[in-house]
Amino acid sequence: PVTIQGALKLVIGLGNPGKQYETTRHNAGFIAVEELSNMINIPFSKSEFKGIIGKGKFNGIDVILLKPQTFMNLSGESVRAVCDFFKIESKDIINSGLSRLSLSQLTDTIGVFI
């Protein structure tokens, strides 16, 4: 995989909060970022910025994992709050997306093998 060194990376898993959405297609992003969390050993540990976040290092890269808790149509509020606070540029944001391909691409970006 490709390993990008340097700037802090924000990995976003989009979904909808609530038990009723846990296993639906609407939460594919949450599921993908939770799997990544397990793979790179960065647990989700705090509720802040209108989301649930995990912070840590992987392959020398500072990584923030984010599951916005604002429902998908308002997820930008959570993303913006994290980006503003940590001074994250758009080029350093990775959206986990809705497919296996997206999960593969995001893990390649920080040097994880699936």
Secondary structure, DSSP 8 states (H G I E B T S, - for coil): --B--SS-EEEE-----SGGGTTSGGGHHHHHHHHHHHHHT----EEETTEEEEEEEETTEEEEEEEESS-GGGHHHHHHHHHHHHT--GGGEEE--SSHHHHHHHHHHBT---
